[in-house]
Amino acid sequence: MTTTLLLTLLFALTGALPPAPAAPPAEGAFRAVRPLPAPLSVARWWDPPPTPYAAGHRGVDLSAPAGAEVRAVGPGRVHYAGPVAGRGVLSLTLPGGLRTTYEPVRALVAEGEAVTAGQVVAVLTEGSHCPGPCLHWGLLAGEDAYRNPLTLLPGPTPRLLPSAPGPEGTTP
């Protein structure tokens, strides 16, 4: 098994998120918060397309029940709140030229409104593209450069566990 596969299995079994690469916002950095209550359960991972117009998954799907409160991951302003292709969509402009999107939701904020990190900005509704209810969470840098939204969140804190005693009580 490859290291990547082993880590993916570990994260799937423990419910933890994989370590995040360096967060995209270099200028105007902010401390991101989870869009849903912990623990986050990823139903489908970010799978970027090989080219801008190819098939791919331009966000992550987070399992959650309809009616779950959706929070702003950072401070910003409401870019868009309304229907897109029959689903409720909320888009927030964040520091550092980032924009995050949430769907399917019923927005609790209006276009142009300022929001704070952790503020409840929407309620998850039915009608996602997942087999069960889920929040599709997306992240854009600039106008069309999709990024993995999980990179906004801090990675899990590693914890060392004591090793099992070896023969005659020795430790390896």
N, C-alpha and C positions, 0 to 999 in steps of 0.2 A: 504494500500500500504506500502511496505517496504521502508526503507530509501534509499536503493540501487536503487530501481526502481524509486523513486522520484528524486534522483540525476541524474539518467540516462535520465529521461524525461526533467529535467531542462537543462542539457547540450545539449540535442538534440534540444530543442526549442531555446536556446540562441546561439547555435553554438560554445559554449565554450568547452574546453577540461576538462575532469574530473581531480580532483587534482591528481597529480602524487605522488606515493610513493617516498621514498628517492632514489635518482639517484644511479644506480649501481656502477659507477666508484668511488671507495674510494681512491685508489692511482692514481696519475696522473689525478685528476679530471679536467674537462674542462667545459666551459659554452657552452652548446649545442644551436644550432640555428635550426629553422624549415627547413625541407627539401623542402618545397614548400611555396609560399607566403601566408601570413595570409589572411583570417582566414582559418585554417585547417578544412576540412570537412571529418569526418570519415565515410566511406561507410561501412566498416566492422571492428569490434573491434578485438583485440587480444584474442584468445580463445585457451589457451595452451592445448595440449593433456594430458590425464591422465598418459600416459607412453610414452617413447621416440619414439615408433614406431606406436602409435595410431593416428587416425585422429584428426585434430585440425587445427587451423589457427595460424601459427607461425609468425605472424606479424600483421600489420594493413594496411588497404586499405584506401588511401586518395584520394578523388575525385579531379580530375584536368583534364583540357583539354590536349589532345595530343599536344605536342609542348611546354608544360610548362617547365620552367627551374627547374632542380633539383639541390639542393645545398648540400654540405657536411655538416653534422650536427655537426661535430667537426674536429679538426686537425688530420691528420693521413697520411696514405699512401695507394695507390691503391693496394688492394690484388688481385683482379680479375676484368677484363673488357672484356666481350665477350658474346657469345651466350650460353644459357643453355636451352635445349629442345625447340629450336626455338624462344626463347625470349632473348632480350638483358638484361644482368645482370651486375650490378656494385657492387663490394664489397670493403669496405674501412676498414682498420685496424685503430682503435682508441686507445687513451690512456686507461690504466687500463685493458688490455686484452680483449677489446670489438671489435666486428666487426659488421658493419651495411651493409645491402644489399638493393638495389633498383632494381625494375623491373616493367614493361618492359621499358627499356631505351636505348638510343643511347649514349654511353659513350663519353665524350669529353676529357678524361684523359686516360693515358696508365698505364699498370701494373708497379708497382714500383715507380710511380710518387708521390711526396709529395703534399698534399692538405691542405688548410686552412679552418677553420670553415667559412661557408657562401659562399665559392667558388662555382660557377656554375660548376658542374662536369658531368652533363648529361642532356639530353632532353627526356621528357616522350614521348613514342611512343604508337601506337595502339597495341592491342593484349593482354590486361590484362584478368584476370579471373573474372573481375567485369562486371555487366550488362552494365555499361558505362565506359568511360576512367578513370583509376585510377592508382595511384602509390602504389605498394605493398612494404612496408617498413619493414624490419626485423632487429632484433638485436640478436647477439649471444655473450655469455660470455664464453670464452674458445673455444673449438672446436665444441661443440654440445649442449650447454645449452641455449636454446632459451629464450629470455626475451621480455617483452613488450617495444617496442621502445619509446612509449610515456613517459616512465619514465625518459628519457633523458631530456625532456623539462620541464621547470618550469611550475607549475600549474597556473591556473588563479588567479589573484589578487582579493581577496574578497573585495567587496564594500558594505558598509552599506547604506541602503536607509532610509530616515526618515519614521517613521510610520505614518499611517493615523490618523488624529485627531479623538478622541473619542467623546462621547456626550459632548456637550457644550464646544467644543474646547480643551478638555483635551486629553492628550496622554496616552496610556496604559503603 
